[in-house]
Amino acid sequence: MVQELRAIINGEYIEIQSELSKVNPDYNSVTDRYNTILEIKRNSTISESIYLDLKQISKYHLLSIDHKNFNYDKLNFDFIKRNLIELHLAEKIDFLEFLNDLLKKSDLKDKFCDFKFDLFKAKVSNYWHKCSFVNIIKIFLLSINYNIYTLLIFLLLFVCSLSVIFLPAPDFSIVLFEIESDTFHQNSFLNNMYNVSLWLSGLNDDLKIKPLNCIGLTILIIIRIIFIGVLIDVIFNELKNKLKL
C-alpha cells in the first residue's frame, strides 16, 4: 500500500514539473496536485514532512490568483490553518516567515494578520524550549513588538514602575537618588508619572536625577539600557517592515 501511494506521489511530482515547464503553466493545476500530495501524506502511514509541499501550495496558490487577476479577498488560506499543526516548531516558524515574505512581495502583507499570532506563539515556544537569558530577552522584545497595544502597555508599565522607584523613600538610610523635579500634580505618584514621561521623551530638562550610591547608579544604567534597547528594537523592526527586509 505504501509503495502504491509513493508511486502516486512521484507521479504527481512528475506532472507538476511537466506543467511548470510550459510557457504558460496552469498554476491552479499545480496547486491542486500539491494539495493531493499533501493529503496523501497526511492521511497515510508515509512518514514524510508536509513542510515543503505546504510552501509550494502557498506559492502557487498566490501565483494562480495573480495570473487570473483576482483581488486579495479571493485568497483562501484555510488549508494552512488546518495543516500548521502537522509541522514541527522550527518548520512552522520557517514556513510562516516564508508566507509573510510571499505576501509582502505581492503587496498583500495585511493578509498575514491571520497568521501573526501563530508565528508569535511558535517563536515564543521555540525560545522558551531553549531557555536562556538571551532567549528570555528575545521573548520580552517579541512581546513588546507584537502590535501597538503591547508597546503602549509596556510604556505604561515602564513609566509606572519608574514613578514608584523615584517616589520619596520612607527612610533616609535607603535613599538612592537625589531628585529635582517640576510639580504638575499634588499626588506624588501622578506627579512622578508626568515627570518621568517628560524625562524619557527628553522634553523636560528641569528633572534631574542624581544617584547617591552604586545601587542608584546601577538602577539608572539598567533603566537607560532597557529604554534605549526597546527603542532601537522597535525602530529596527519598523524599518525592516517598511523596507521588506
HELIX and SHEET records of a PDB file:
HELIX    1   1 VAL A    2  LEU A   20  1                                  19    
HELIX    2   2 TYR A   27  ARG A   42  1                                  16    
HELIX    3   3 TYR A   51  HIS A   67  1                                  17    
HELIX    4   4 TYR A   72  LYS A   74  5                                   3    
HELIX    5   5 ASP A   78  LEU A   84  1                                   7    
HELIX    6   6 LEU A   89  LYS A  105  1                                  17    
HELIX    7   7 LYS A  109  PHE A  112  5                                   4    
HELIX    8   8 CYS A  113  HIS A  129  1                                  17    
HELIX    9   9 PHE A  133  ILE A  144  1                                  12    
HELIX   10  10 ILE A  148  ILE A  165  1                                  18    
HELIX   11  11 PHE A  172  ILE A  174  5                                   3    
HELIX   12  12 SER A  188  SER A  201  1                                  14    
HELIX   13  13 CYS A  214  LYS A  242  1                                  29    
SHEET    1   A 2 PHE A 177  GLU A 180  0                                        
SHEET    2   A 2 LYS A 208  PRO A 211 -1                                        
END                                                                             
